[in-house]
Amino acid sequence: MDDNMMFACIAAQGSPVLKKAIVAVAALSCLSLAACGSSSELAGNVISGGKGPIEVNPDAFSTPVYCPPIQLQTNTYLIMKYERGRDNEPEGLLYQATLSDWARSCTKDSTDQTRIKLGLSGSVTPGPAWKGGEVVLPIRVAVITGAGDEKPLISELLTVPVTIGAGAPAENWTLIEDKFVVPRDQEMKVVFGFDEGRRR
């Protein structure tokens, strides 16, 4: 029994007036102690809104990652492959390939680099001379800076294999590549398109 409670018990055996006064003091002391005991919990609830600690993602305060624009190289969206010696003859057409859709996104790769994710898609349509098999589409992707008269930061030839049967309908293809890492916050652009110089 603590001193305050013991004092109240002893006083209860004394005069009625003294008893009431001391009991009242003891009661107030108990309430005060109870309030002190819960003050830290109350403060914690007010600070956290009655919930647990809130974790804040530091990325929420970072600046957006600069993402270079992408551009289809002029006249590189179409390949028309003919049998040898039958160029431009409709009956000699092996296949027609198109590059029709593209998109890109960027993420922070390190403190001073950005990773570019590129998505390209299109279709391959077999022609009258196609006997079935695999088509390999060559796609050039380059990252250039400034006016474009400097050496590209990146220039890579990517390939997309597409299998189509003779007389089959058009076959869609998709390429997603995220290996392009470039310096952050530097003005540049991504150019792409079919590179027929190395087609098969």
Sequence and secondary structure as in RCSB ss.txt:
>XXXX:A:sequence
MDDNMMFACIAAQGSPVLKKAIVAVAALSCLSLAACGSSSELAGNVISGGKGPIEVNPDAFSTPVYCPPIQLQTN
TYLIMKYERGRDNEPEGLLYQATLSDWARSCTKDSTDQTRIKLGLSGSVTPGPAWKGGEVVLPIRVAVITGAGDE
KPLISELLTVPVTIGAGAPAENWTLIEDKFVVPRDQEMKVVFGFDEGRRR
>XXXX:A:secstr
  HHHHHHHHHTTS HHHHHHHHHHHHHHHHHHHHHHHHHHHHHHHHHTTSS     GGGGS       EEE TT
 SEEEEE TT TT GGGEEEEEEEEEEEEEEEEEETTEEEEEEEEEEEEEE TT  SEEEEEEEEEEEEETTS S
  SEEEEEEEEEEE TT   EEEEEEEEEEEEETT  EEEEEEE GGG  
